[in-house]
Amino acid sequence: MTRNQLRRLVLDNGLRILMAPNPASASIGIAVHYGVGFRTEPKGRTGLAHLFEHLVFQGGRGAAPEGYLSRVQRAGGFGDARTRQDVTVYYAAAPASALEMLLALEADRMRSPCISARNLRSQTAVIDEEIRLMVRNRPYGAFPWVLPRALNRHAENTRDGYGETVDLAAFDIPLCERFFTDHYGPGNAVVTLTGAFDPGTAERLVRGHFGTLPARPPVAAPDAHEPLPGEERRLTVADPHAGSPAVAVGYRMPDPVTERADHLAHIVLAALLGQGRQALLRRGPTAAAGVSSLSVGCGLFGLPLDTAGPDLLTLFAVHEHEHGAEDVLAALDGTLEALARDGGDAGLLRATTARWAAGALRELGDPGTRAQLLGLRETLFGEAELTEALPELVRTGVTGEQVSRAAARLRSSHRAVVRFVPGEAAKRGAAQEKAAA
């Protein structure tokens, strides 16, 4: 997609509109990205961005009493929302006939979300349950959240999105109203439309529903950049729910704007290491032995280029014996050293980049997903086109030399290593690490 095939519109109140029509589609997708995430939360207010996502998802005052989701489902569609480091997105897909309804619902909650004391208590309880199920009572539930805490020093870069229980319990209506005023104005938002719609009709509807919203200056996001660590940082996590020991490794990714080529090379490097049946850490000459589960990816949530700030290349491996973590690290370091020397097999590189590009292209076939990804890159980088260009950039633009440079950059002195130890064995490991330090 070229820039001319995308239609951009900026309203007087600062709202940015991105339109990507597709006459061949039978449905539409809509995504509304706000430039606020858990990296943007005020000090001592961890979890506020995620909680606010839950509150706003219920819909604006005009959607009561039925609520947002029931209206969308009744029209034959679906909707959801998610909070990331730098953005919060609300998205939906539905038949083309639902276009005006979806725009009206989004404008309604951008104008005045239905926030009440009852709703606040209810959604706080929902998040408490999420934390219990997804983190505290789930095997290896602390992954990947412990890696940013180990690798980074700025508070903004160590948050897990869920927040601290004590902070969640202290949130009240006035705080939520201030957060809405600071971060949910039209000047801090991007509305993306994809699929079966007429651009002229969509522009008229957008202006009609969003044009009267008052402009509000957004609060600037904190500068999250920080220097690379100068030494390997290690933690041990006791995990009573884990059946086997595991190890997680995190490296800082190159900057997605100023080091774009290196960033893309790290995406390919992660795929070579651990994605697909021929991945080097699975079948290569330096493959890790005794590993029952292995994943390697870019991005804290597994999606590359979904944050403008520091992000991670991560590895997670479940191994068979207590000392298997060192075997995994030795296999990883040996593979990286080999790639740094010669960039790896050219045929494997071609197959890996082709597979990655094919998967990325498949995602874009769904209007809802396409709206999310276009709007995400527009919000973060002002480059919605990057979403459409990314598969080809990876498939043909990343060379063996670039992969070699990326592998050389992943030195042990720049990483975090977190060992997950079942039961009482964790205490012995922590004592040994303390004595070694």
N, C-alpha and C positions, 0 to 999 in steps of 0.2 A: 504494500500500500504506500502510495506517495502522499506527501503533505497535501497535494491538491485534491485527493480523494477523500480526505477528512474535512469536515466542515467545523470550523471553530467560531464561537460566538462569545462575546463578553458583554454582559448586561451592565447597566449603569451602576448597579449596586455591587459590582465586582464579581458576580457569579460567572464562572467559566463553563461553557457548554461545548461538548465534543459530540459530533454526530458522525456515525459510520453506517450509512444505510446499505442494505443488501436486499435488493428486490427479489432475489431468488429464495429468500428465507420465508418460513411460514410463521415466525414468531418474532418477538422483540426482546431485547435485554436492556436493562437500565441499571446503572451503578452510580451512587453518589458517594464520592470520597471527600472526607474532611481531613484537613491537614493537622490532625491531632492523634497521638497514640500514647502508649504507656511511657515512651521516652519524654513526652511533653508534660507529664503530670507534675503538679506543684510538689515541692518538697514536703514529705510527710503525708502525702495523699496517694500512696501506691494503690493501684487497682481502680482508681477513679475513672480512667478512660474506658476500661472494660465494663465497669458497672454502668456508666453512662450509655454505652452501646446498648446494653440490655434495656435501659429505661426508654431510650428513644425508639428502639425497635417496636415497642408496643404501639407506636403511632402518635400522631398529633391529636389535638383536641377535637378536630373535625372528624376524626375516625372513630371516636367513642360513640356508643359503648361497644361496638363490634370489634374494634381494633384493626390494626394494619393487616396482620397475616390472614385473618378470616376473610377480609375483603379480597385479598389477592388470590387466595385459594378458591373462593367462590367464582372468580373470573377464569379459572382454569390455569392459574400460574403458581409459582412458589417464590418465596423470598427468604433471605437470611442476612446476617451481618457478621463482621469480624473486626477485631482490633489487632493492629500490628504496632511495631515500634513507632512509626511516624504517621500512620494513617488509620482512620476508621472508615469502613466502607459498608454501605447498605445496598443490597443488590436484589434484583428480581428478574424473572423471565416469565413471559405470558403470551397468549395469542395477541396478534397485532391489534385486535379490537380494543385491548385494554390500555392502549398508550395513554390516553388522557387520564384515565383513572390512576395509573401509576405515577404520572407527573403530579397530579393533584395530591396524592398521598405523600409524596416526597416533599412537596412545597409546604404541606400542612405541618409536617413534623419539623421542617426547617424554620417555620414561623413560630410554633408554640408546641413543643412536645408535652404530652400529658404526664407530668411528674407530680405524684402525690406521695404522702407519707406511707400509705398502704402499698403503693407500687414500689417505693424505695425499700421497704422492709421485705417485700416478696422477692425482689430481684437480688437483694443482698443474700437472702437465704438460698436462692438458686446458685449463686456463685460460691457460697460456702460449700454447697453440695458438689459442685464441679471440682473444687479444690480437693475435697475428700476422695472423690471417685477417680480423678485424673492424675493426682499428684501423690497424696499421702498414702492411699490404699491400693495403689497400682504398682506392679513390679516395674522397677526402673522409672517410676513416675517423675523423679527429679530431673531426668534427661528431657530436653536439652538445657533446662533452666540453669543448672549449676555451672555450665561452661561460661556463659557471659560473666557470672559472678567471679569465677576464678581468673578469667583472662583480662577483665577490665577493672579500672579503678574509679572512673566517673560514675556517680550514682545512677545517672540516666541510662547508662549502658548495662547495668546489672539487674534491672527489674525483670520480673517474669510475666507481667501482664495481669496475673490474678490479684496481686497485691497482698499486703499483710492483713491478717484478720483484725488486728487492733485498729488499723486505718479504716477498713471497710465498716466496722461497727460505729465509727465516729462521723460518718458522712450524714449530712442533713440537707433539707430542701434549699436553704440559702446558698450552700456551697455548690449544689448542683445547678442552681440558677446562674451563679457566677461563671461556672464552667461552660454552660451553654452560651452565655453572652460573649465570653472570651474566644471560644473555639468553633462555634456552630453558626457563625454568620455566613452569608453568601460569599463574601470575599475570601473565605477560607475553604471553599468547596468547588468541586468539579462534578458536573452532571454529564454522564456518558450514555448515549443512546446507540444501540446497534440493532440490525435486523430489518424487518419489513415495515418501513415507514417512509412517508414522503417528507423530505427535508423541509419544504416550505410549510407544510402543515405542522410539523414538529416545532419549527421555530415560532410559529404563531402561538402554539399551546404553551411552549416554554415561557415566552414573554408574558402571556396572560396569567400563568400561575406563579411564576417566580419574580416577575418584574416589579411587583409592588412591595417585595420584602425590603425592609430598611437595611441600608449598608451599615456594617459595623467593622471597625478595624480589628483584625485578628491579633492575638498575642504571639509574638515571635517565638519560634521553637528554640530551645537551647542549642548551643554549639556542642555536639556530641563527640567530636573528633578528639582522639588522644593518641599518644605515641604507642608504638608496639612495645610489648613487654620485653625486657632485656634478659629474662631467664625463664626457664620452664617452671610453671606453677602447678602444683599437685594438691589434690584433695582426695579424701576417702569418705564415702557416703555409706553408712550402715543402712541396708535395705532389708527389713524383715520379710517383705513379700517376694523377694527375688529367690528363684530356685537355683540359680547358678551365678557365679561372679561375672562381672562385665566391666568394660572399660570404655570411657568416652574421651575423645580427643577433639580439641577445638583450635583452629588457627584463624587469625584475622584475615579477612578477604581484602584484596586491594580496593581502593576507592572506586566506586562505580562510575564516577564522572571523570576524574582526572587520570585514572588508570584503567580506562574502559577495556583496552585490549588485554591487559593482564587479568582483569576481572573475568573476562570471557574464557581465558585460558584456564583459570581455576575451575570454572564450570566443567570444562572438558576433562581436566585432571581428576576431579571428583568422580566423573563417570568412568574413566579408565580404571580408577582404583577399586570401585566397589559396586558399579551398576551394570547389570547384565551378567549372563552366564560366563562370559569370557573375561570378566573383570580380573585385574592383576592380583588383587588380594584374595581372590577366590581360587584361581587356577594357575596363576603365573609361577615362575620358578621360585619366587620369594613369598608365595602365598602363606597366609597365617594358618598354622595348624591348630586343630582342636577348637575351632570356632564354629558354634552352632547357629549363630545369627550375625549378620554383618550388614550395616548400611553406611553409605557415605553420601553426603549431599552438600549443597551450597544453600545458605540462607537458614536462619534460625528455624523457620517453618518449612523448609524444604523447597522454597520458591526463590530462584535467583532474582536479583534486581528488584526486591520488594521493600528496600529501605535505602535512604540516602546516607545514613550514618554507618558506623562500624557494623559489619556483619561477619558471620563465621562460615568456614568450611568445617564440617563436623564428621567424625567417624564414631560409630557405636558398635561394639562387638560383645556378644555374649560368649564366654569361653568355658571350657570344661573343668579346669582345675584352678586352684587358688593363685598360682603364680603365672597363669596364662596371660595376664595383662602385659607382662614384660615380653612375652613371645609375640603378642600382637604389635607392640611398639617396635620390636626388632624387625618384624616383617614389613611394617609400614616404612620405617627408616631405610631399610634395604631397597624397597621398591622405589622410594623417592630418590635415593642416590642413583639407582640405575636409570631412571627417567631423566634425572638432571644431567647425566653423562651423554645420553644419545636421543632423548625424546621419545623412545619407545618404537614399537613396530608400526610402520606406516599403514599397513593394512588394517591393523587393529584400530588405529586412530581414525581411519576413514569409516570403518564400520560403527565405531562408537559415536562419532559426530552425526552420522546419518540416522542412527537409532534415536539419538537425543532430539534431533530436528523433527523427525517424524512424530514423536510424542508431543512436542510443542505445537505442531501444526494441528494435530487431532484436537487439542484443547480449544483451539480457536473456532472449531466448528459449532460450538454451543454459544448462542447469543448472550446468555447470562455470563458465562466465563469470559467471553471476548470483551464484554462491557467492563468487567472487573479489571482485566489486564490492561486494556487500553487506558482506562481512567487512572489506574495505579501509576503507570509510567508517565502519564501526563501530569499528575499531581506531584510526583517526586522530581521529575527531570524536565518537564515540559516537552516530552518526547513520546507521545502515544505511538508514533511510527516505530519506535524501538520494538514494541510487542510483535508487530508483523515482520520486522526485519530480523529478529533474533534467531529464528531457526536457520536462516541462510548464513548469518554471521558466524554461527557456531559450526555449521556444516562445512563451509568452504573458507572461512576466514581465520580459523585457528590452526596454526602450523605446529609441527613437531618442535621447532625451536622455541616457540612460545610456551609449549607445555614443559619443555626442559627448564626454561627460566622459572616457571611457576613452581615446579617441583623443588628447584634449588632454594626457592624462597621459603618453603615450609620447613624451616629448621626447628629442631627441638627446643632451642632457646626462645622461640617465639610462640610457644603453644601452652595450652592448659591440658592437663591429664586428670581425669576423675575416675577413681576406681569405685565400683559398686560391689560391696562385700555383703553377702548374706549373713544374717545373725551375728553371733559373737565374734566371728572372725574379723569383723570390722575394727573392733577395739585393738586387736593385736597389730593390725596394719597401721592404724593411726599412731600407736605408740612407737612403732618402728620408724615411721616417717619423722616423728618428732625427735627421736634420738639421732637420726641421720642429719637433721637440720642443725 
